[in-house]
Amino acid sequence: MLARQTRDHLFSLGLKSFQCPPGKAWGTPHIPLNLRGLMAGERLTFSLYLKASDNQGEGVKYFPYLEAGEVLDSKWLEPLSKVEIRSLYFHQADLERVLAYLNNYLQLLEVEGPAQIQKKLNVLAEHLNLTLRRVFAAPRLGPHIQLAQKQVDRIIEEFQRDKLSLKLVWEILSRNYSLYSHSVNVCLLAVAMMLFLKKSKGDSRLLGSAALFHDLGMTRIPEDIFYKSGNLTPEEWEETKRHPLIGMQMLKRCSTLPAEGIQLVREHHENADGSGYPEGLLLHRQHPWTRILRLVDAYDALTTHRSYRQAQSPFAALKCLQEQEGPRGPVYDPRTIKDFIRFLALC
């Protein structure tokens, strides 16, 4: 059994954790699954692989680590945790099996009751991450967007069930950037922020759904621009700035997201002083929740690891956001920053 051999010889073979720059965000043959989505004592319905480099310098490989049909023993995950490996990888052909597996996990956690709220939120976040992969790759967005919105509803319900659960949002966030993990992070932060401010479930759902799809237009930006590690040329920057309008048009065609949600997607790069894009709207002309989406989007971008830089600390990120000035004033609404600091203090 190849998976058993990998586990038995993980370190003797010279395998080590390998941090590599992101590959293609859509259509990749191997998809990460966070270890927090795995159920100890339950049978796997799909195989999982370890992404690693060997000591021969042959580059990245995917080694079989857990095989379909094996009952997961928690001790098999301990060596990974020791070297800070947080994800294993499955083949994209198994995506539906993995989603069904996560659904089963959520059902088991429901039976176990409210004491499992952190595990439940972790699994919901992982499920949402993988659901986004299906949404972004689907030729027809509508039905898949509706399924993703249902997951947003479940997350809101968990946050509302116990106010202390808002503190858990920081432990759920992914620290390594991908288009999907970033979108889920922004959704979680936006929803938690809205509930902290005592906004309604409807408004929280609206902003959470818009946050989830705010970067949908990035799937139509050329990948050599999306993953460029150096500075963009003026032409590349203008191409990138098209993504809010592209995402808006994609969402309008499927008629699933409310008009206000589509407006938020279009406006998520508008600045408080009117220096943003695509329209350069002043704050009073923006949707009331745009200022929250703009802030949490930027905050998550600063506090997640990218291929070209390390993640900033929350304190450093906040300082950067507070000090950023446009030609006519602060880029981020000062009142919203104050509310966000209060939210951080709670957590």
N, C-alpha and C positions, 0 to 999 in steps of 0.2 A: 504494500500500500504506500504510494508515493507521499501522501499527506503525513502518514506516520513517520516516514523517513525524514521528512522536512522537520517535523516537530522534534524528533529524537536528536537530529544533528544540526539544529538551528545555529548554534554557536560554533560547534566543531568544524563546520563547513566554511566558517569565516563570513557568514551572512551578517549584515548589519542594517540598521535602520537607514533609509536613504531618503533625504529630503531633496526632491527635484522640482524644478519649475513646472507649473501646470502644463498639461498637454492640451489637446483639443477639448473644449468644454462640451461639445455635443457630438454624438456618434462614436465615442471611444469604445473599444472592445471590452475594457475592464472598468468597473464602476466601484467607487469606495463605499463600504458599509462600516459605519462606526461600531466599535466593539460594544457600545452601550445598547445596540439594537439586538444583541444576541441573548438567547435564553439558555442558561445553564440547565442541564438535565433534559433538554428537549432535542428531538431528532431534527437534523438539518435536511432541508429539501433541495439544497443547492450546494455546490462546492465553493470554497473560499480560498483565495490565493494571497500570499504574502508578497508585497512589492518591495524589492530589495536590490542592492547591488552586491556583487561578489568581490572578493579581494583580488581577482584577476583583472579588474578594470574593464570588464566586458559590458558594462552599462546596466540598465534596469532590466530585471527579469521578474516574472510572476511565478512563484513557487507554490505548488499545491500545499495547503496547510490544513484545511478541513474538507472532508469529502461528503457529498450528498449521502444521506443514510446514517451518518455517524451521530451518536448522541453526544451533545457537547458537554465536555468536562471543563469546569472552570479553571482547572490547573493548566489547561492548554493555553489559556490567555495570559497567565501570569508572566511568562518570559517576554511577551510583547509589551506589557505594561512597564516592565523594568527598563526597557530601552525606549520608552515613550512612543511606541507604535500604537496609534489610536484606531486604525482602520485596517480591515482586510478588504479584498477585492473580489467581486463576482463578475461573471461574464454577462454582458448586456442581454444575452438570450434568456437569462434567468430573472430578468427584472420583475416579471409578473409573479414568479414564485416568491421572490424576496418581499414584495409588497403584501402578498397573502400571508407570509410568515409573520410580518410585522403586525398585520391585522389580528392574527391569532394571539400574539403577544399582548396586544392592547386588551383583548377580551379577557385574557387571564388576569391582567392587572386590574380590570374592572371588578372581577370577582374578589380580589384580595383587598379592595377597599381604598379609602383615602390615604392610608399610610404609604401607598406606593405612588404618590403624586409626582415626585421627581423622576422616577423611572418612567411614568406615563408620559410626562412632558418630553423626556429624552426620546422616547420611541415615536411620539407624535412628530417631533422635529425631524427625526430621521425619515419617517414616512413621507413627510411633506417635501423633504429634499429630493427623494427619489420620485415622488409624484411630479415634481417640476421637470425632471428629466423627460418624463413621458409627455407632459404638456408641451414643452418647448420643441419636441421632435414630432409632434402630431400634425398631420395635414389638416385636421379639423380641431380647432382649439376648444370650441364651446363645451362639449361634454366633459372634457378633462379639466377645464377651468372650474366647472361646477363641483367636481369631486374635490379639487384643491380647496375651494371655498368651504366645503363641509369640514375639512381638516382645520381650517382657520376657526370655524365655529367651535370645534371641540377644544381647541387651545384656549379660546376665550372662556368657555365653560369651566375649564380647569382653573384658570386664573381667578375667575369669579367665585369658585367654590370655596376658596380660602385666600384671603387677602395676603397672607404671608407667602403664598406661592409666587407672588411677584418678585420676591427676593431670589427665586430660583432661576430667573431668566438668564442671569449672568453665567450660570453653570451649564446652561444648555447651548449657548452660542458656540459655533465652530470657530476655531482660531486660524484655520488655513483657508485661504480664499479659493473659491470657485464661483462661477456665475450662480450656481444653485445654492450653495451654502450662504453666500452673501445675501441672496434674495430672502432666504428663510430667516437669517439673522435680522434683517431689516424689518421683516414682518413681525417677528417676536418682539423686537424693541418698540415698534410702533404701537402694537396692541397693548403691551404692558404699560407704555407711557400714557396711552389714552385712558386705560382703566385707573392708573394712578391719579390722573387728573379728574377722575369720576365722570368721564364721558359715557354716553349710552352704549349698550351692546351694539346697536345698529351703526353708530358712528365708528366704533372700534372695529367692527367687521368691514366697514367701507374702507378705512385706512389700511387695515391689515391686508385686505385683498389687493388693494392698489400697490402696497409695498411689495407683496409677493411677485407681482408682475411688472414692477417699475422698470426693470432692465430687460424686458422681453425683446425690445428692439435691438439689443446687443447681439442677438443671434443672427442678425442680418448684416453686421459689421464684419469686414474681412478679418479672418483669424490672424493674419500676419500683423494687423494693426492692434487687434484685441490683446494679443500676447506679447507685443513689443516691449522689451525691457528698458530700452532707452527712451529719450524724448521723442515725442511725435513731431513730424513735420507740420507746418501750417495746414497743408492739404489733408493730412491724416487726422489732425485735430478737428477740422471742419467735418470730415466724414464721421468721426465719433460723435460729434454734437448732434448728429441727425437721429440718434437712437430714441430720444423721447417721442419724436413725431412718428418714427417707424412703429414703435410699440403701440402708440395711440391708434394708428391706422389698422394694425393687426387686430387689436381688441375691438375696434368698432365693427370690423367685418363679422365677428362672431356673435355680437349682440348679447354677451353674457354678463360682462361687468357693467354696473350702472354708469350713467353718464358722468356722475361726479367722480367715480373711480377712474374713469378714462381721463378726466381732467387732471386728476392728481398725477397720473402717469406722465401726462404731457408736461406738467409743471415741476417735476421733481428736481430739476436743476435750476429753478428760478431762485434768485437771491433776494434777501431782504431789501437791498438798496437798488434793485432793478437792473443789476449788472449780469444776471444769469441768462440762461438760454432755455428754450428756443426763441422766446418772445421778449425777454427783458422786462418782465412785469414787476411793477412796484408791489410792495407787500399788500397794500389795501386792494389790489386787483387780483390777488391770488386766492385760491380756495383756502379757507381757514386752516385746513390740516396740512397744506403744502409745507408750511414752515417746520412742522414736526417731521414730516417725511424727509425734507432736505437735510435736517440736522442728523437724524439717526442714520441716514444713508452715508453721510460723510463720516460720522463717528465710527461706524463699523468698518468703513474703508481704511481708516487710520489704525484701527486696533486689531486688524487681521494680518497674518503673514502673507506677503507677496513674494514672487520670485526675485524681485529687484530690491526688496528692502524688508527689514524686520518690522514686526508689529510694534506700534507705540503703546506705552502704558496708558490707562484711562486718564491719569492726571495730565500727561503730556498731550494727549489728544484733545482734551478739554481746553487746555491752554492755547493750543493751535487754533481751535475753533473760535475761542473768545477773541483772539488777536487778529483774525483774518479780516482785512478791510478791503472793500471794493472802492471804486472811484467816488462813490457818493455816501459811503458809510459802511457799517458792519455787513458782512456777507450773510451772517446768520442772525435771526431775530433775537435780540438780547433777552427779552422776556422768556422766550422758549428755552434758551440756554439756562436761565435761572431755574426754570421748572425741571429741566433735565438734570441739573446738579442736585436738586432736592430729591429727584427720583433715584439718582445714584447713591445719595446719602442713605436713603431707605434701605437700599440693597447692600 
